[in-house]
Amino acid sequence: MIFLGFFWDLTSRQRSVRNIGKYVAINHYPPSFREIGTMVGIASSSTISENLNKMDENGYVSRGRPRTLKVNKTAS
């Protein structure tokens, strides 16, 4: 599980993206905010949104309508 207090360090971000990518690979659709929160151990949808916005700005994910989260970069 990833604690998002350290979310901005590259390793944590890359692990978060990996978790989202794995979820999509298994389920064939992106996770909801609640499902992302469960994966990373936080309940606040606003914190999840802030982190996804930052990941979107940095090119790690692309966001559109609900359930249209796309992983662009993964950890090497």
C-alpha positions in Angstrom: 0.0 0.0 0.0 1.2 3.5 -0.8 0.9 6.4 1.7 0.2 9.5 -0.4 1.9 11.8 2.1 5.0 10.9 0.2 3.2 10.9 -3.1 5.3 13.5 -4.8 8.5 11.5 -4.7 9.0 9.8 -8.0 9.1 6.2 -6.6 5.7 6.5 -4.9 4.2 8.1 -8.0 5.5 5.4 -10.2 4.2 2.7 -7.9 0.8 4.4 -7.9 0.7 4.4 -11.7 1.7 0.8 -11.7 -1.2 -0.1 -9.4 -3.6 1.8 -11.7 -2.1 0.0 -14.8 -2.4 -3.4 -13.1 -6.1 -2.6 -12.2 -6.8 -1.7 -15.9 -5.0 -4.9 -17.1 -7.1 -7.1 -14.8 -10.5 -5.4 -15.1 -10.3 -3.9 -18.6 -11.5 -0.5 -17.3 -9.9 2.2 -15.0 -10.6 2.3 -11.3 -13.0 4.7 -9.6 -11.8 7.3 -7.1 -12.9 5.0 -4.3 -11.1 2.1 -5.8 -7.9 4.2 -6.2 -8.3 5.4 -2.6 -8.5 1.7 -1.5 -5.4 0.9 -3.5 -3.3 3.7 -1.9 -4.9 3.8 1.5 -6.8 7.1 1.6 -10.5 7.9 1.8 -10.6 11.5 0.7 -11.8 11.9 -2.9 -10.4 15.4 -3.0 -6.9 14.2 -2.1 -7.2 11.5 -4.8 -8.3 14.1 -7.3 -5.5 16.5 -6.4 -2.9 13.7 -6.9 -4.5 12.6 -10.2 -4.5 16.2 -11.4 -0.7 16.4 -10.6 -0.1 13.1 -12.3 -2.0 14.4 -15.3 0.0 17.6 -15.4 3.2 15.6 -15.3 2.1 13.3 -18.1 1.8 10.1 -16.0 -1.9 9.7 -16.7 -4.6 11.2 -18.9 -8.0 12.1 -17.5 -11.2 12.8 -19.2 -14.7 11.8 -18.3 -15.2 9.5 -15.3 -13.6 6.1 -15.7 -11.5 7.3 -18.6 -8.2 7.3 -16.7 -5.3 6.3 -19.0 -1.7 5.4 -17.9 0.9 7.2 -20.1 4.1 6.6 -18.2 5.2 3.7 -16.0 8.2 3.0 -13.9 11.2 1.7 -15.7 
